[in-house]
Amino acid sequence: MNSVEIYTKSQCPYCSHAKALLDARNIAYKEFDVGGDQGVFTEMVSRTGGRTLPQIIINDQVIGGFDDLHKIDSKGQLTSLLAT
């Protein structure tokens, strides 16, 4: 089963774009809101190495942010990544 996780914060336009892209592709995801919760932010940095939002993880592989997700999708690689 595919596992898509996304660390977000409200009022983050790139987070909204990433979620919209996943929604448009009918890809379910688990969202972690780092807003106001330092523990979740610390977990995100530990897991991804990133400090910017969003941070996206697919099947335990760190994808990065929205630009990275969009690039993968534009190249037609998102479906194959989900199949792993």
C-alpha positions in Angstrom: 0.0 0.0 0.0 1.2 3.5 -0.8 2.2 5.8 1.9 2.2 9.5 1.2 2.9 11.9 4.0 3.1 15.7 3.9 4.2 18.2 6.5 2.3 21.4 6.1 1.3 24.7 7.8 -1.8 26.7 7.3 -1.5 29.8 5.2 1.4 28.1 3.2 0.7 28.5 -0.5 3.1 25.8 -1.5 1.5 23.4 1.0 -1.9 24.2 -0.6 -0.5 23.6 -4.1 1.0 20.3 -3.1 -2.2 19.1 -1.5 -4.2 20.3 -4.6 -1.9 18.3 -6.9 -2.3 15.2 -4.8 -6.0 15.6 -4.6 -6.3 16.1 -8.4 -4.4 12.8 -8.9 -6.7 11.1 -6.3 -3.7 10.3 -4.1 -4.5 9.9 -0.5 -2.1 11.4 2.0 -1.5 11.8 5.7 -1.0 15.4 6.7 1.0 16.7 9.6 0.5 20.3 10.6 3.7 21.8 12.0 2.0 25.1 12.9 2.2 25.7 16.6 3.7 22.3 17.4 7.5 22.4 17.7 7.6 18.6 18.3 6.1 17.9 14.8 8.5 20.4 13.3 11.4 18.7 15.0 10.2 15.3 13.7 9.9 16.7 10.2 13.5 18.0 10.2 14.7 14.8 11.6 12.9 12.7 9.0 13.5 14.8 5.9 16.5 17.1 6.7 14.3 19.9 5.4 13.3 23.0 7.2 11.0 24.5 4.6 7.4 23.6 3.9 5.9 21.4 2.6 8.0 18.3 3.1 6.6 15.3 1.2 7.5 11.7 1.8 6.3 8.9 -0.6 6.8 5.3 0.5 9.5 6.4 3.0 11.4 8.3 0.2 11.8 12.0 0.9 10.6 13.9 -2.2 11.2 17.4 -0.9 8.8 20.3 -1.4 6.1 21.3 -3.9 8.6 22.1 -6.7 10.1 18.6 -6.4 6.6 17.0 -6.4 5.5 19.1 -9.4 8.7 18.1 -11.3 8.2 14.4 -10.7 4.5 14.7 -11.7 5.4 16.7 -14.9 7.8 14.0 -16.0 5.2 11.3 -15.5 7.2 9.7 -12.7 4.7 10.1 -9.8 2.7 7.1 -10.8 5.7 4.8 -11.0 7.0 6.2 -7.7 3.7 5.3 -6.0 4.0 1.8 -7.5 7.2 1.0 -5.6 
